[in-house]
Amino acid sequence: MDYRRWGGEYLTEARRLKKRVDLLRRRLKEVSGNEEVLLFRRAAMLEAMYLECLHTGLDLTGRAEKIEAERKAEP
């Protein structure tokens, strides 16, 4: 299993989600009422997805580094 590639895919998706969250947060300043509530909920959900992808991506790439270090240390 290629943890580095898999982690990279998660980190790429995290970057996409972060850009979208940032865009929604900027739009929040321009709306009010029910639209604001819906937009805030959407941004919060996407931010949770972003954090999950970021955490998973970092975990997987860290696991890849650990495996590579162990392989180099083997005789």
N, C-alpha and C positions, 0 to 999 in steps of 0.2 A: 504494500500500500504506500502510495506517495503522499505522505503527510504534508510535505512542503507545498506541493501543487494544490492539494485539497484546501489547506489553510489559506493559500493565496487566493483561491476562488472566494472563500468566505470574506477575506479582507477587501477584495474588489467589490463584492456586494455591499459590504459595510460602507465603503466610500460612496457608492451610489445612493444608499439610503440616507447617509449624512447630508448629501447635497440636497436631496428632496426635503428632508426635515428642515434644513436651513431656509429653503425657499418658502416652505409653509409658515415658518416662524416669522419671516419678513411679511408675508401676506396677512398674518394675524394683526399686524399694526394698522391695516387698512380696513378691517371689517369689524362688525359689531353684532350684538344680538345672537340669534340662533346660528347664524353662519359662523360666528366666532367660536361658539361652543363646539360645533361640528368640526371645524378646522382644528381646534385645539385637541380634540379627541383623536383626530386622524394623525396629527403630528406626534402626539404622545405614543400612539400605537407604533408608528414608524420608528420613533426613537428607541422604543423597547426592542424592536427588531434589529435596529442598528447595533445596539449594545450587545445583543446576543450574537450577532454575526462577528462583531469585533472580538468578543471574548473567545468564541469558538476558533476563529482564525488565528488568534495569538496562541491559543493552547495547542492547536495542531502544528503550527510552525515551530513552537517551542519543543514539541515532541519530536519533530523531525531533526532539530538541532541536537537533541539529546541522543537520539539513535545514531546520528552521524558521528558524534563524539565517542560513543561507545564502540562503534566499528573501528574508528581510528586507533583506539586504545588497545584493541585486541592484538595479540601477537601474530 
